[in-house]
Amino acid sequence: MKYIIVGKNIEVTPALDTAIRDKLGRLERFFQADTEAHVTLEVNKDRHKIEVTIPIRDTVIRSEQVSNDMYVSLDLVEEVIERQLKKYKNKIVDRHQAAGTFRQEYIDRDYMSDEDIKIVRKKQFDMKPMYPEDACVQMELLGHNFYVFCNAETEQINIVYKRKGNTYGLIEPDI
């Protein structure tokens, strides 16, 4: 794997760089050698956050963990990514999403999923066009953390969602 390591409010020391490469090196058995792992470290007071993003064709493997120690955050993020890969391996390969990015040993090996995904409820509703700001208000009124709507400006389906820090995000299709 190739590592792109960036620090925000923290210097990436040689010891930290080595720890990242050692810990995330355990994930190399899943990926081809040319796969990139983007690692962002950030420190704000006592919050040590690590974000690992592994972009692969048509999808992204990602985990973000926060603790009071960067090495603990690193342990957590590695565990989460490995669990994600084992849990969703069959779905990724069955859909032919980026199967070429993974090593053949990973594709051939069966992993038991911890729990199957089951859709237990289905909703249908009318979508009247609205602006993203109005969708945020509607989301707050419903007490949800996301809201699907038809954007009045673009006439496309969009999603607004609540972010950390009481801010909002907008997801738009890239067509």
Residue pairs with C-beta under 8 A, 6 or more apart in sequence:
1 24
1 25
1 27
1 28
1 31
1 33
1 35
1 36
1 37
2 34
2 35
2 36
2 37
3 20
3 21
3 24
3 36
3 37
3 39
4 36
4 37
4 38
4 39
5 12
5 17
5 20
5 39
5 41
6 12
6 38
6 39
6 40
6 41
7 40
7 41
7 42
8 40
8 41
8 42
8 43
9 42
9 43
9 44
10 41
10 42
10 43
10 70
12 41
16 41
16 70
19 71
19 74
20 39
20 74
23 74
23 75
23 78
24 37
24 39
24 52
24 78
26 78
26 82
27 37
27 54
27 78
27 81
27 82
27 85
29 103
29 105
29 106
30 82
30 85
30 102
30 103
30 106
31 54
31 56
31 101
31 102
31 103
31 106
32 100
32 101
32 102
32 103
35 54
35 56
35 101
36 54
36 55
37 52
37 53
37 54
38 52
38 53
38 54
38 55
39 50
39 51
39 52
40 50
40 51
40 53
41 48
41 49
41 50
41 70
42 48
42 49
42 50
42 51
43 49
43 70
46 68
47 66
47 68
48 66
48 67
48 68
48 69
48 70
48 72
48 73
49 64
49 65
49 66
49 73
50 64
50 65
50 70
50 73
50 74
50 77
51 62
51 63
51 64
51 77
52 62
52 63
52 64
52 77
52 78
52 81
53 60
53 61
53 62
54 60
54 61
54 62
54 81
56 97
56 98
56 101
56 102
57 97
57 98
57 100
57 101
58 97
58 98
59 92
59 97
59 98
61 81
61 84
61 85
63 76
63 77
63 80
63 81
63 84
64 77
65 73
65 74
65 76
65 77
65 80
66 73
67 73
67 76
83 114
85 106
86 111
86 113
87 111
87 113
87 114
89 106
89 107
89 109
89 111
90 110
90 111
90 113
92 98
92 99
92 102
93 99
93 102
93 107
99 107
127 148
127 149
127 150
127 157
128 150
129 149
129 150
129 151
129 152
129 155
130 138
130 149
130 150
130 151
130 152
131 151
131 152
131 153
132 149
132 151
132 158
132 160
132 170
135 147
135 149
135 158
135 160
136 147
136 160
136 168
138 147
138 149
139 145
139 146
139 147
139 160
139 161
139 162
145 161
145 162
146 159
146 160
146 161
146 162
147 159
147 160
147 161
148 157
148 158
148 159
149 157
149 158
149 159
149 160
150 156
150 157
150 158
151 157
151 158
151 172
154 172
156 172
156 173
156 175
157 173
158 170
158 171
158 172
158 173
159 170
159 171
160 168
160 169
160 170
160 171
161 168
161 169
161 171
162 168
162 169
163 169
